[in-house]
């Protein structure tokens, strides 16, 4: 079997982890490596399991994204779309199965199965909050399938689709940069990117993430930034927002990525082999609000 190598790369999520807490970053990108192997050391295995935990909000958002992804791919293949009530029923049934499996902690034996943060740390979330999570999933899906955006997606010719939830990358100054665009298609000489959001907040600044998408499109298809249109659609609030790209945005994101990569590489003993310094060099953040919400709090600081 081919041996996997932990190669250095960059992504917005990796940068977020680095900015949040260096110890979290180390465990997320180095400490877990080979934890999926049957003979992995117990701590490495535990790190791998904890890395895969999701909060109920993340889990709900993932299920909404997967549902929309399936719909868009069916549109591309000419497969009829199910009735919205059927779609919601199927999605919520999958979530009930996820919930049951996670509550039984099946992920301890099968790490790829659903693993919820609330169950691992036995937070005792009231039933009404779980019902609220399910309600938000239904709300997001109803908003999407009743939206003007969805009606527009149904009219896109098959040859105009570019990417949907695809793990893609480009090379920036020798480093692989990962992006996953929710939906991307061509219309005439323009390219449109749509990014779904499922949280209730509409104030979060996602300009770095969206600029990364634009840089990827520029690198892959060579399109002028002025012809890239990005729509950030908050499904929970049914609020679409346009995001336009300029040459300045492109240069700014290049500078940001360049600086972030330099900071990450400073904590490597061997840049070419992507070997980090000792775990002790990755200091945990001294902020209880962050540590209490961290997947790794069980093994960090002896918590």
VENJO-V765655 format. One record per backbone hydrogen bond with DSSP energy under -0.5 kcal/mol. CO is the residue of the C=O (numbers start at 0). NH is the residue of the N-H. E is the energy in kcal/mol with one decimal. If there is no record, write none. Layout:
CO:NH:E / CO:NH:E
This chain:
4:6:-1.6 / 7:175:-0.5 / 9:177:-2.8 / 10:14:-2.2 / 11:15:-2.3 / 12:16:-2.1 / 13:17:-2.2 / 14:18:-2.5 / 15:19:-1.8 / 16:20:-2.3 / 20:24:-2.3 / 21:25:-2.5 / 22:26:-2.4 / 23:27:-2.5 / 24:28:-2.0 / 25:29:-2.5 / 25:30:-2.5 / 26:31:-1.0 / 29:32:-1.4 / 31:34:-2.4 / 33:36:-1.7 / 36:39:-1.6 / 40:44:-2.6 / 41:45:-2.2 / 42:46:-2.6 / 43:47:-2.3 / 44:48:-2.1 / 45:49:-2.8 / 46:50:-2.5 / 47:51:-1.0 / 48:51:-0.6 / 49:52:-1.6 / 53:116:-2.8 / 54:58:-2.7 / 55:59:-2.3 / 56:60:-2.4 / 57:61:-2.4 / 58:62:-2.2 / 59:63:-2.1 / 60:64:-2.5 / 61:65:-2.5 / 62:66:-2.0 / 63:67:-2.4 / 64:68:-2.7 / 65:69:-2.1 / 66:70:-1.9 / 67:71:-2.7 / 68:72:-2.5 / 69:73:-2.0 / 70:74:-2.2 / 71:75:-2.2 / 72:76:-1.4 / 73:77:-0.6 / 73:78:-2.8 / 74:77:-0.9 / 82:85:-0.5 / 82:86:-2.2 / 83:87:-2.5 / 84:88:-2.2 / 85:89:-2.5 / 86:90:-2.3 / 87:91:-2.7 / 88:92:-2.1 / 89:93:-2.0 / 90:94:-1.9 / 91:95:-2.1 / 92:96:-2.0 / 93:97:-2.4 / 94:98:-3.0 / 95:99:-2.4 / 96:100:-2.3 / 97:101:-2.9 / 98:102:-2.8 / 99:103:-1.6 / 100:105:-2.3 / 101:104:-1.6 / 104:107:-1.5 / 105:108:-1.6 / 105:109:-2.7 / 109:112:-2.4 / 114:53:-2.2 / 115:118:-0.8 / 115:119:-2.3 / 116:120:-2.2 / 117:122:-2.4 / 118:121:-0.8 / 125:128:-1.1 / 125:129:-1.3 / 126:130:-2.5 / 127:131:-1.8 / 128:132:-1.8 / 129:133:-2.1 / 130:134:-2.6 / 131:135:-2.2 / 132:136:-1.7 / 133:137:-2.2 / 134:138:-2.6 / 135:139:-2.8 / 136:140:-2.3 / 137:141:-2.6 / 138:142:-2.6 / 139:143:-2.3 / 140:144:-2.7 / 141:145:-1.4 / 143:146:-1.6 / 146:150:-1.7 / 147:151:-2.0 / 148:152:-2.2 / 149:153:-1.8 / 151:154:-1.2 / 152:155:-1.3 / 156:159:-2.1 / 157:160:-1.0 / 159:185:-3.2 / 162:183:-2.0 / 165:167:-0.8 / 165:180:-0.5 / 167:178:-2.7 / 169:171:-0.6 / 169:176:-3.1 / 170:172:-0.5 / 171:174:-1.8 / 174:171:-3.0 / 175:9:-2.6 / 175:177:-0.5 / 176:169:-1.6 / 178:167:-2.6 / 180:164:-2.3 / 180:165:-0.6 / 182:193:-2.8 / 183:161:-2.5 / 183:162:-1.5 / 184:191:-2.8 / 186:189:-2.4 / 189:186:-2.4 / 190:228:-2.7 / 191:184:-2.3 / 192:230:-3.1 / 193:182:-0.9 / 193:195:-0.5 / 194:232:-2.5 / 196:234:-3.0 / 196:235:-0.6 / 203:205:-0.8 / 205:209:-2.6 / 206:210:-2.3 / 207:211:-2.0 / 208:212:-1.7 / 209:213:-1.9 / 210:214:-2.4 / 211:215:-2.3 / 212:216:-2.5 / 213:217:-2.5 / 214:218:-2.5 / 215:219:-2.7 / 216:220:-2.8 / 216:221:-0.6 / 216:222:-0.6 / 217:221:-1.3 / 223:226:-2.5 / 224:227:-1.8 / 226:190:-2.4 / 226:228:-0.6 / 227:244:-0.8 / 228:192:-2.9 / 229:231:-0.5 / 229:242:-2.9 / 230:194:-2.8 / 230:232:-0.7 / 231:233:-0.7 / 231:240:-1.7 / 232:196:-2.5 / 232:234:-0.9 / 233:237:-0.9 / 233:238:-2.2 / 237:239:-0.5 / 238:233:-2.7 / 240:231:-3.1 / 242:229:-1.6 / 245:249:-1.7 / 246:250:-2.2 / 247:251:-2.6 / 248:252:-2.4 / 249:253:-1.9 / 250:254:-2.1 / 251:255:-2.3 / 252:256:-2.7 / 253:257:-2.5 / 254:258:-2.2 / 255:259:-2.5 / 256:260:-2.7 / 257:261:-1.9 / 258:262:-2.1 / 259:263:-2.2 / 260:264:-2.6 / 261:265:-1.3 / 262:266:-0.5 / 263:266:-1.2 / 264:267:-1.8 / 266:276:-2.3 / 269:273:-0.8 / 269:274:-2.2 / 270:273:-0.5 / 273:275:-0.6 / 274:268:-2.7 / 274:269:-1.6 / 277:280:-2.4 / 278:281:-1.9 / 280:282:-1.1 / 282:21:-0.7 / 282:22:-0.8 / 284:286:-1.2 / 286:289:-0.9 / 286:290:-2.5 / 287:291:-2.4 / 289:292:-0.9 / 290:293:-1.0 / 293:296:-1.5 / 295:298:-1.6 / 295:299:-1.0 / 299:302:-1.9
